[in-house]
Amino acid sequence: MDLLRSLPLGLYLEQPQTWLHKIDPRVKFFWLMSFLTTYTFANNMWRLLLVVLLILTTIISGIPRRIWQQPQQMVGLLFLAFFVFIIGCITPDGLGITYQPRLSPYQTTLLTPQSTPTPTPTNVSAPEIAPTPQPTGKTYTYILFERGPIKVTRRSFDLALRISTILFTVIYSSNLYLITSAPEEITAALEDLMLPLRKLKLPITEVTLTLTLSLRFIPLVLEEIQNLIRAIMTRAINWKKIGFKGAVKIWLVVTERLMTNLFLRAEQMASAITVRGFTSPNQHRVIWHDFKLKRRDWIAIIVLILFWGARLIYGNEVS
């Protein structure tokens, strides 16, 4: 087990450098926000289009197959979304609510025209209600599939499709942005985009520095967890023999040791910054990247504008 080499969800992929890595992080950030917002009030075809677009972008970007075929990457998220879709389809589509009529039985009798009932032979069964014909010539059926206790209705299918596509889009679009953008690029892009907020006297530089240190701290956390898991595995503990209370005590000790090591790492990082004379981000400016929009960035911006145009024209949900 190697958490650092198995590429957990959202960990930056340094090599190989694909064309997604070379796009300006600010442009990629706007693409990410577009994926996270365009599915709102969109039809199901647009939500499916977002999923297909993310899959095609991953395949043609040049990201190695060994990366996105891992269980915690695109393939695993597709299986999770498909499982959620199946569960949503066979789930009841509403609440078991007993509706109360607005009019009393006496008023209903007065408003209903009286008609003499036609006698029905006892040996003839009542006719079944046929599907309602539509103006388009197609018959409308609310129940799409029914076999035994399994029943799929139009509403359950629609809800299942919405939940599964939103789940995949939100998680994987963020993951694709994180694995193709270095932490320094992300924080530098956010700082550049939040520069107008300095007029409100907000500590933009301090916030971006804290975010940079937090992102850089993630591999250290994974390393500590990996070392503790390996330490437990090498001791060959008989979990059945020690019982539930013994297992809880061991994991409490491991958790305490993990927190102690993480605080020690944080203190070492703070000491390393202090001995280098770092007092405040404004006095010690570190320019990570010099942002300049290149040809591929402008192409990505033009495609983004067309993307939003298609969303506004074809992606609206029909009420």
N, C-alpha and C positions, 0 to 999 in steps of 0.2 A: 504493500500500500504506500503510494507516494502522492500526497495531496498536491505537491508543488508541480509535479510533472503530469498529472492527470487533467490539468487545466480545469479547475472548478468554474462554476458559473460566474461570469463577469471578470475573470482574470485576464490581464493584458497579454496578447500574443505578440511577442517581439519579432519572431521569425516564422515564416517569410514575410517580407514587406509587400503587401498587396496594394492594389490601387485604392482600396478603401482606407488603408493606413495613410496614404499620401494626400487625401482630401483634407482641406482646412477643417479643423475641429469645430469651428463656428458653423460652417455649412452643415456638417454632420449633426450638430446639435439641433439645428432647425429641422432637419429631416427627422430626427428622433421625435421632436415635439409634434411634427406633422403626423407621424404614425400613432402617437399617443392621443391625438385629438380628433383625427378625421373619422374614426369609427363612431364618434358620438352622433346620434340621430342619423346614422347611415343605414342603408338597406343591407340585406344579407349578402348580396352580390359584391358590394364594395368591401365588406368584411372578409369575404373569401379572397378577394383580389389582394388585400393587404397581406394575407398569409402566403399566397402564391408569390407575391413580389418579394417578400422577405426570403423565401426559399430560393428563388432564382438569383437574388442578389448574393446570397451565400455561395451558391454553386459557381457563378461566373466571376466572383471576386478573386478566386485563386486561393481561398483558405483551404488548407489540406483536408482531405476526406477523413483522416484519422481524428481531426478535431471535432467537426460537426457531427460525426457519427457516434460520438461518445454518449453514454446514457444521460449525462447531465447537460448535453448541448441540444442541438436542433432535433435530432431524432428522438431523444427522450421526451422533449417537450411536445413533439407531434403525437407520440403515444399517449402522453398525459391528456392532451386536448381531445384526442379521439375517445379516450376512456370517459372523460367528462361529457362528451357529446352523446355517447351511448347511454350513460346514466340519466342525462337530462331528457332524452327521448322517451324512455320508459317510465319516467316519473310522472305522476298525475299533474295535469296542467292547471289545476286551480284548487281552491279551498272548498271543503264540503260545507257550503253555507246554504241554509234553508231560507229562501226568499219569501217574504210576506207580501201578499197582494195589496195594492194601494187601495182598492175599493172593497167594501164589505160584500158578503154574499148577496144581501138584499139589493144593493145598488147594481151589482153585476146582473142579477135577474131582471131588473127593470130595463137596463140598457141593452140586454141581449134580445133580439127579435125572436118571438115564439114561433116554433115550427113543429109540425107533427112528425114524430120520429118514424122512420121507415122500419118495419119489422125485418129483422135479419134472421135467416134460417139458422137453426142451431148447429147444423152439420157443416156450415161454411165458416172458415176462419176469417178474421179481419184482415184486410189487405195491408201489406207493408208500405211504409212511406218511401216513395222513390226519391232519389237524389234530385235536387232542385236544378232545372236547366238554366244555364247562364246565357246572356246575350251573345257570347262568343261561340256558342255551340258546344262548349264543354260542360260536363256535369260537375257540380261542386260536392265534394265529400269532406266532412270535417275530420273523420277518422281515416288516417292514411294507412294504418296497418293494425290488425287486431288478430291475435291468435292466443287463445287461452287467457291467462292473466296479463299478458303483454299487450299494451295498447299504445299506439303512437298517434297523437293528434297533431293538427296543424300548429296549435299553440305550443305544445311541448317540443315539437321539432324546431320551431322558430326560436324558442328560448334556449334550447340546447345548442343550436348553431351560433347564437349570439354569445353565450358564455364561453364556449370552446374557442371561438376565433378571437375574442377579446383576451382571454387568458394567454393564448400563444403570442398574440401581437404585442401585448404589454411586456411580457417577460423577455421574449426573444429579441425584440427591437432594442431594448435596453442592453441586453447581453451583447448583441452585435456591435453596438456603439462602444461598449467597454473593452471588448477584445481587440478592437481596431484603433483605439485611441489611448495613448499613454496617459498616466495620471497627471503629469505635468501639463500636457496639452489640454486636458479637460479643464483643469483649474485656471490655466492661462486664458482659455477661451471664455470661461465664465467671468473672469475678472474683466476681460475686454468688453464683454457684453453688458456688464453691470457698472461700467464707468459713469454713466449719467447719474447713478444713485449717489455718487460722492457729493453732489450738490445738496443732498439731504443730510450730509455729515454722517453717512453710514460707513462703518469700518470694512470696506470692500477688500482691501489687501489682507487684513487680519483673517477675514472669513476664508478667502482663497488659500491662504497659508495653512490654516487649520484643516481645510479639506485635502490639501496636498499631503500633509502628514498623516491624515487618516487613511488615505488610499495607499500610501507607502507602508502603513502599519499592517495592512491585511495579510501580506505574505508572512510577516513575523508571527501573526496569530496562527496561520495554517501550519507553520513550522513547529510551533510549540504544541499544538494539538497532535500533530504527527509524531513528535518525539514521545509524548505521554502515551499514546496508543501503542507505540512500539515497545515502550517500557512495560506496559501491562501484558502484551502478548509474549514477551520473552520470559515472564515469570510463570507462565502456564498455570494460571489460577483455575481451580476446579470450582466453577460457579454453582454447580448443583450441590456440592458439599457444603459450601459456606452459607447457602440459603439467600433469601431475599434481603434480610437485614444486613448480612455481611456484604452483599453486593452494593447496597445503598451506602454503607460506610466507605467502601473502596472508592466509589464514584464521587462521594463528597470530598475525600482526600485528594483525588485527582483534580476535581474542580478548584479546590483551594490552591493546589500547586500551580494550576494553570493561571489563576488570577495573580498569584505571587510573581510568576515569571513574566507575565504581561506588564505588570506595574514596574518590574525591574527593567524591562526593555524600554518602557516609556521614560523612566528616569535616566537611563543611559543616553537616550536620544536627546532629552532636554539638556543634559550635561554637555553633550557634543556640540549642541547649538550655542550654549553659553560660553564655552571656552574659546569659541571662534569669534567672540565679540559681538554676537548677534543680540541686539537690544530691541529693535522694533522693525517690522517689515518696511515701513516708510523710509527709514534711514539706511537699510541694507537691502536695496533693490536687487533682485536676482531675475534677470530677463531670461526666461526659459525659451521662448520662441518669438521670432519676429514675423508676425502674421502678414502675409501678402497673398491676395487672391490671384491664383494662376488660372491657366486656361481650363484645366479640368474642374476647378472650383466654379468658374462661370458656367460651364456646361451643367454642373450639378444644380446650380441655382436656376437655370432655365428649365431643366427637367422638373424641379420642385414647383415652379410656377405652373407648368402644364399639369402637374399632379394635382394641385389645388383646383385648377380649372375643371379637370375631370371630376373631382369630388363635388364641386358646386353644381355641375350640370347633370351628372349621371348618378351620383352617390346618395342623393337625398332620399330619405325614407318616405314612402307613400303612405299617407295617413288615411 
